[in-house]
Amino acid sequence: MSERELRNAVIEALEMKGYFVVWLANEFLRERFKSKGLRKGLPDLLVLGEDETAFFIELKVGRNDLTEAQKAIKAELEKRGFKVFVIRSLDELKQNFTEYEQA
């Protein structure tokens, strides 16, 4: 499965659960707008819940791991109280969100 296919499947699954999902498209826009504040390493998706919850999802396929920039941004977001999920499949999404929604 490509990252685009995973992204589309994750967005669809989350929207079916009532979340508002924004694809940040940072990797495509960063070079064009880096002087405007786009940062290297931002997660792929911003997810907003109806109850004022917000969290981020970084999508990874294959053996890709987080880059150093992604690790730094993840740590900064978590320091500020946001949850950041690293998702590699729909099964992983379901497992993480079952645990997240029960917490």
Summary of the structure (lengths in Angstrom):
residues: 103
radius of gyration: 13.5
end to end distance: 29.9
largest distance: 40.5
contacts: 253
relative contact order: 0.18
helix: 49%
strand: 18%
